[in-house]
Amino acid sequence: MNELKKVSIVYGATVVFSTAVGVGMTSLPIISTGMWFTLSVAVIFLTALYIVLAGALLLEVNMKYPAGTGIHMMVHDLLGPKHAFLNDCMMLFNGFILLYAYLTVGSEAIQFYFNKVLSIDLNHSLAAICFAILFGVIFYLPPLIISRFLTVFIALMLLSFLYISYVLALNFDIKNAFTPAFASSRPESTSLFPYIFIALPYFMAAMGFQQTIPMLRELYNNDAVRVYKSILLGITIVSVLYLVWLFVIMGAQSQSYMITSLSSGESKLENIVSTLSENNKVQALMYFFIQVAIVTSFIGVAKGLLDYLKDLCVTHYNLQGIYPKLLVILPPLVLSIFFPYGFLIGIGFAGLAGAIWGGFYPALMAIKSRKKIVGNAKDSTFETIGHSLSPKFTLFYSILIVLVMLLSLFNLLPNYPNL
């Protein structure tokens, strides 16, 4: 029996989990301030359902093509060159923006450690370069080695997460989580509802993993069922982690305190960490926790983007293999150096682009491929649960995310309640 078939679904779930969980740990408590905890639970559930279906639809289409076939080739074959070009733009933008966000936050953590441990004041540009060099080589490794590496990092992240949650729970008041200040001042049941919409792109970006589908297929040697199980397990763990995280943070401090702390609009990591907790020990551990979360997501997203660029640059444009390797890291590094504190805005735009390439197009391709025999479709029996409802729901939710982000650009959606 091929050894790759013996790989546990835990390894695939690790890849999914590590790719999804990153700056969502800092961005979601901030962006959820308006709707607070109860509605955040509903958004997490809907986003998890959406992201699992979108990933399964992409897997379904990918299984109808030879192993190694990238998303560009599938979109080009099923929907034509114009759609392939738009999908390329959205996926590249999504990948670069996410890596840019990870680099900015990771660089701030590097600066923190240099200052506290070595008493060296490292500027942001050097910190970004150090982060890129330290962790940029890992995503060139084989999928199984990457997944094992990520497993160790995730174990460290979960241990620090448990301790942070424990300390925050010492000051926990369940009334804070379930009785937001805005709702008490305006008791009508729909008072928090509008604040759901602004959060949708951020939650989508905080759970996105679809770029790892080709890697997962390689990891499980074309066993679609095991890939799907690893996706389901990974997103379930992500959802539970986000739920617990939001619960302990929103129970440890009031909604009015969070809104007041965020009123300056400053998205620097130091300010966000201080907003999440006033405990110095927790703040120090949060830097470590965030750094590990950033590293794992950085590797997962970079690996997925590298696979995509290989398909695009080498297979389609016949370029040398060095080009995709350079393109993965250089654009986000340059952005991080010139725009060091724009990660929260970047995450929102990543959600918009991710909804197009990671939700809208997988649904369209699944609908098209079910009507047309492509690749080795006769040998593929995997079909996403829900049959025709799955692509319809995925299309609707993707369009909703895009509309929400466009409306927010014109300041037509609320950000925080006006207490």
C-alpha positions in Angstrom: 0.0 0.0 0.0 1.3 3.5 -0.9 2.6 5.2 2.2 0.9 8.5 1.2 -2.5 6.8 1.6 -1.6 6.1 5.3 -1.3 9.7 6.1 -3.7 10.7 8.8 -6.4 13.2 8.1 -4.9 15.1 11.1 -2.1 16.2 8.8 -4.5 17.6 6.2 -6.5 19.3 9.0 -3.3 20.8 10.2 -2.7 22.4 6.8 -6.2 23.7 6.7 -6.2 25.0 10.2 -2.8 26.6 9.9 -3.7 28.3 6.6 -7.0 29.7 8.0 -5.9 30.8 11.5 -3.6 33.9 11.4 -4.4 37.5 11.9 -8.0 36.5 12.3 -7.1 36.1 16.0 -6.5 39.8 16.2 -8.8 41.1 13.5 -12.0 39.2 14.4 -12.4 40.5 18.0 -11.9 44.0 16.6 -14.3 43.7 13.6 -16.9 41.9 15.8 -17.1 44.7 18.3 -20.3 46.1 16.7 -22.3 42.9 16.6 -20.7 41.4 19.8 -20.7 37.7 20.8 -24.2 36.2 20.1 -24.3 37.4 16.5 -20.6 36.5 16.0 -21.6 32.8 16.7 -24.1 32.9 13.8 -21.5 34.5 11.5 -18.9 31.9 12.4 -21.3 29.1 11.7 -22.5 30.5 8.3 -18.9 31.3 7.2 -17.7 27.8 8.2 -20.6 26.3 6.2 -19.7 28.5 3.2 -16.0 27.9 3.3 -16.4 24.1 3.6 -18.8 24.0 0.6 -16.6 26.3 -1.4 -13.5 24.1 -0.7 -15.5 20.9 -1.5 -16.7 22.4 -4.8 -13.2 23.3 -5.8 -12.0 19.8 -4.8 -14.9 18.2 -6.8 -13.8 20.1 -10.0 -10.1 19.5 -9.4 -10.7 15.7 -9.1 -11.9 15.7 -12.7 -8.5 16.8 -13.9 -5.1 15.1 -13.7 -3.2 15.5 -10.4 -1.2 18.7 -10.3 -3.8 20.7 -12.4 -4.0 24.2 -11.0 -7.0 26.5 -10.6 -5.9 28.7 -13.6 -6.1 25.7 -16.0 -9.5 24.6 -14.6 -11.1 28.1 -14.9 -9.6 28.5 -18.4 -10.9 25.2 -19.6 -14.4 25.4 -18.1 -15.1 29.2 -18.3 -12.7 30.6 -20.8 -9.7 33.0 -20.9 -11.5 36.1 -19.7 -12.7 34.4 -16.5 -9.3 32.8 -16.1 -7.6 36.2 -16.2 -10.1 37.7 -13.7 -9.6 34.7 -11.4 -5.8 35.0 -11.7 -6.0 38.7 -10.6 -8.3 37.9 -7.7 -6.2 35.0 -6.4 -2.9 36.8 -6.8 -4.3 39.8 -5.1 -5.8 37.7 -2.3 -2.6 35.8 -1.7 -0.3 38.9 -1.8 -2.6 40.9 0.5 -2.8 38.1 3.0 1.0 37.6 3.0 1.4 41.4 3.3 -0.9 41.3 6.4 1.1 38.4 7.9 4.4 40.2 7.2 3.3 43.4 8.8 2.0 41.8 12.0 4.9 39.3 12.1 7.4 42.1 11.7 5.9 44.0 14.7 6.3 40.8 16.8 9.9 40.5 15.6 10.5 44.1 16.7 9.0 43.3 20.1 11.3 40.4 20.7 14.4 42.2 19.6 13.6 45.0 21.9 12.6 43.0 25.0 15.1 40.1 24.7 18.1 41.7 23.0 17.5 45.3 23.8 17.8 46.2 20.1 15.5 48.7 18.5 14.9 47.1 15.1 13.2 49.2 12.4 10.2 47.8 10.6 11.9 47.2 7.3 14.7 45.1 8.8 12.1 43.2 10.9 10.1 42.4 7.8 13.2 41.2 6.0 14.2 39.0 9.0 10.7 37.5 9.1 10.7 36.7 5.4 14.2 35.1 5.6 13.4 33.1 8.7 10.2 31.6 7.6 10.1 32.1 3.8 12.1 29.0 3.0 9.7 26.6 4.8 7.0 26.6 2.2 9.4 25.2 -0.5 9.5 21.9 1.4 7.4 18.8 0.5 3.8 18.8 1.7 4.2 16.1 4.3 7.2 17.8 5.9 5.3 21.1 5.9 2.4 19.5 7.6 4.6 18.0 10.3 6.3 21.3 10.8 3.0 23.0 11.1 1.7 20.4 13.6 4.5 21.4 16.0 3.7 25.1 15.6 0.0 24.5 16.1 0.7 22.6 19.3 2.7 25.6 20.7 -0.1 27.9 19.6 -2.8 25.9 21.3 -0.9 25.7 24.5 -0.4 29.5 24.6 -4.0 29.9 23.6 -5.2 27.8 26.6 -3.1 29.8 29.0 -4.2 33.2 27.6 -7.9 32.0 27.8 -7.3 30.9 31.3 -5.9 34.2 32.5 -8.6 36.2 30.7 -11.3 33.9 32.2 -10.1 35.0 35.7 -11.8 38.4 35.0 -14.6 36.8 33.0 -18.2 38.1 33.4 -20.7 36.3 31.3 -22.9 39.4 31.3 -20.3 41.2 29.2 -20.5 38.6 26.4 -24.3 38.3 26.3 -25.4 41.8 27.2 -23.6 44.3 25.0 -23.7 47.9 26.0 -25.2 48.9 22.7 -28.1 46.5 23.0 -28.8 47.6 26.5 -29.1 51.2 25.4 -31.2 50.3 22.4 -33.1 47.1 23.4 -34.8 46.4 20.1 -33.7 43.0 18.9 -32.3 44.2 15.5 -30.1 47.0 16.9 -26.9 45.0 16.4 -27.9 43.3 13.1 -26.4 45.9 10.7 -23.0 45.3 12.2 -23.0 41.7 10.9 -22.4 42.8 7.3 -19.2 44.7 7.7 -17.7 41.6 9.4 -18.5 39.1 6.6 -15.3 39.7 4.5 -13.1 39.5 7.5 -14.5 36.2 8.7 -14.2 34.8 5.2 -10.6 35.8 5.1 -10.0 34.4 8.6 -11.2 30.9 7.4 -9.9 30.8 3.8 -7.8 27.7 2.9 -8.9 26.9 -0.7 -5.5 27.5 -2.2 -4.2 24.4 -0.4 -6.6 22.0 -2.3 -3.9 20.9 -4.8 -1.5 20.4 -1.9 -4.0 18.3 0.0 -4.8 16.2 -3.0 -1.1 15.5 -3.4 -0.8 14.7 0.3 -3.6 12.1 0.1 -2.6 10.7 -3.2 -5.9 11.6 -5.0 -8.2 10.3 -2.2 -10.9 13.0 -2.4 -12.9 11.6 0.6 -9.9 11.9 2.9 -9.2 15.4 1.6 -12.8 16.4 2.3 -12.6 14.9 5.8 -9.4 16.8 6.5 -11.1 20.0 5.4 -14.1 19.3 7.6 -12.0 18.6 10.6 -9.7 21.6 10.0 -12.5 24.1 9.7 -14.3 22.6 12.7 -11.2 23.2 14.8 -10.9 26.7 13.4 -14.5 27.6 14.2 -14.3 26.3 17.8 -11.1 28.2 18.4 -12.6 31.4 17.1 -15.7 30.9 19.3 -13.7 30.3 22.4 -11.4 33.2 21.6 -14.3 35.7 21.1 -16.1 34.4 24.1 -13.2 34.9 26.6 -12.3 38.3 25.2 -15.8 39.7 25.1 -16.5 38.2 28.5 -13.4 39.8 30.0 -14.2 43.4 29.0 -17.3 45.4 28.1 -18.3 46.4 24.6 -18.1 50.1 25.5 -14.5 49.6 26.6 -13.6 47.9 23.3 -15.3 50.6 21.3 -13.6 53.4 23.2 -10.2 51.7 22.8 -10.7 51.4 19.1 -12.1 54.9 18.5 -8.7 56.2 17.3 -8.8 53.7 14.4 -5.1 52.7 15.0 -4.4 49.2 13.8 -0.9 48.9 15.1 -0.4 45.5 16.8 0.7 47.0 20.1 -2.6 48.9 20.4 -4.7 46.0 19.4 -3.0 43.7 21.9 -3.5 46.2 24.7 -7.2 46.5 23.7 -7.7 42.8 23.9 -6.2 42.6 27.5 -4.8 45.0 30.1 -2.8 42.1 31.7 0.9 42.5 31.0 1.6 38.8 31.2 -1.2 38.1 28.8 0.0 40.8 26.4 3.5 39.3 26.3 2.2 35.8 25.6 -0.2 37.2 23.0 2.8 38.4 21.0 4.1 34.9 21.0 0.7 33.4 20.2 0.1 35.8 17.4 3.6 35.3 16.0 3.1 31.5 15.9 -0.3 31.9 14.3 1.1 34.3 11.7 4.0 31.9 10.9 1.6 28.9 10.3 -0.8 30.9 8.2 2.1 32.6 6.3 3.5 29.2 5.3 0.1 27.8 4.3 -0.9 30.7 2.2 2.6 31.0 0.7 2.6 27.4 -0.3 -0.8 27.6 -1.9 0.2 30.8 -3.8 3.5 29.1 -4.9 1.6 26.1 -6.3 -0.7 28.5 -8.2 2.2 30.6 -9.6 4.0 27.5 -10.7 0.9 26.5 -12.7 0.5 30.0 -14.1 4.2 30.9 -14.8 5.8 27.6 -15.6 2.9 25.6 -17.2 1.0 28.3 -18.9 3.7 31.0 -19.7 6.8 28.6 -19.9 8.8 30.7 -17.4 11.6 29.3 -15.3 10.8 28.0 -11.9 12.7 30.7 -10.1 10.1 33.3 -11.0 7.2 32.0 -9.0 9.5 31.5 -6.0 10.5 35.2 -6.1 7.0 36.4 -6.8 5.6 34.8 -3.7 7.7 36.8 -1.3 8.9 40.0 -2.9 5.6 41.9 -3.6 4.2 41.4 0.0 7.6 42.2 1.5 7.8 45.5 -0.5 4.2 46.4 0.6 5.0 45.6 4.2 8.0 47.9 4.1 6.2 50.9 2.6 2.8 50.4 4.3 3.6 48.9 7.7 0.2 49.3 9.5 -2.5 48.5 7.0 -3.1 44.9 7.9 -6.7 45.3 9.1 -7.8 47.0 5.9 -5.8 44.4 3.9 -7.7 41.5 5.5 -11.0 43.0 4.4 -9.9 43.3 0.8 -8.5 39.8 1.0 -12.0 38.6 2.0 -13.4 40.3 -1.1 -10.9 38.8 -3.5 -11.2 35.4 -1.7 -15.0 35.4 -2.1 -14.5 35.7 -5.9 -11.8 33.2 -6.6 -12.4 30.9 -3.6 -16.2 30.9 -3.7 -17.8 32.4 -6.8 -15.6 30.6 -9.3 -15.6 27.1 -7.6 -19.4 27.3 -7.6 -19.5 28.3 -11.3 -17.0 25.6 -12.3 -18.9 22.9 -10.4 -22.1 23.8 -12.2 -20.3 23.8 -15.5 -18.3 20.6 -14.9 -21.4 18.6 -13.9 -22.8 19.3 -17.4 -19.6 18.6 -19.2 -17.2 15.6 -19.1 -13.7 17.0 -18.5 -10.3 15.5 -17.8 -10.7 12.1 -16.0 -14.3 12.9 -14.9 -15.5 9.3 -15.6 -13.1 8.2 -12.9 -14.1 10.8 -10.3 -17.1 9.9 -8.1 -16.7 12.7 -5.6 -19.5 15.2 -5.4 -20.1 17.9 -2.9 -22.9 17.3 -0.3 -26.1 19.2 -1.1 -25.8 18.6 -4.9 -27.4 21.7 -6.6 -28.0 23.6 -3.4 -24.3 23.8 -2.6 -23.2 25.9 -5.6 -26.3 28.1 -5.3 -25.6 28.9 -1.6 -21.9 29.5 -2.3 -22.7 31.8 -5.2 -25.2 33.8 -3.1 -22.8 34.1 -0.1 -19.9 35.1 -2.4 -21.9 37.9 -4.0 -23.1 39.1 -0.6 -19.5 39.4 0.6 -18.5 41.4 -2.5 -21.4 43.7 -2.2 -20.7 44.3 1.5 -17.1 45.2 0.9 -18.1 47.6 -1.9 -20.7 49.3 0.3 -18.2 49.7 3.1 -15.8 51.5 0.7 -18.4 54.2 0.3 -19.0 54.3 4.0 -22.6 52.9 3.6 -22.2 50.4 6.4 -21.6 51.0 10.1 -18.3 50.1 11.7 -18.9 50.4 15.5 -22.1 51.4 17.4 -22.3 55.0 18.5 -22.8 54.6 22.2 
